[in-house]
Amino acid sequence: MSIRIDLQVAVTDEQTELPSQKQLRQWVELALQGRYKSAEVTIRIVDMAESAQLNETYRHKPGPTNVLSFPFEADVPLRVPLLGDLVICAEVVTREAQQQDKSLESHWAHMVIHGTLHLIGFDHLTTDEAQTMEGMEIQIMQQLGYTNPYELGMPT
């Protein structure tokens, strides 16, 4: 499987601990579970202000959030490996990891996996959808050696 990550880092805080491109690629690849021969995902790591602006514009919810997923949509049928964009707020992920007593790395992994599943059509709007998606996330996180990300509460 060929996974291309277009990484955009839009945070300037030098103290912000970010995952490596290799880790990001591994997490996306595991979330895809061999569904694609090749895939491209843009991951943009943003600050609170940009996350809040995007969350308000596209989800009509106030304030920043941990991860936003924007699946690629074309007006005409195209056969391209572009799955879409993930926008992750580094400060929210860091804060949530601390609040939920999780390792920062495991929480980053969960956010990338969660967002990637959204890019390929999974959601959690109904109880059945949530159980399916969360089950996949738990399984992938366990493959990585992490605990169930929902044991300490659902990330906001």
PyMOL commands that set and color helices and strands:
alter all, ss='L'
color gray80, all
select helices_A, chain A and resi 21-32+48-59+90-99+104-119+127-143
alter helices_A, ss='H'
color red, helices_A
select strands_A, chain A and resi 2-9+38-46+67-71+82-89
alter strands_A, ss='S'
color yellow, strands_A
deselect
rebuild
show_as cartoon
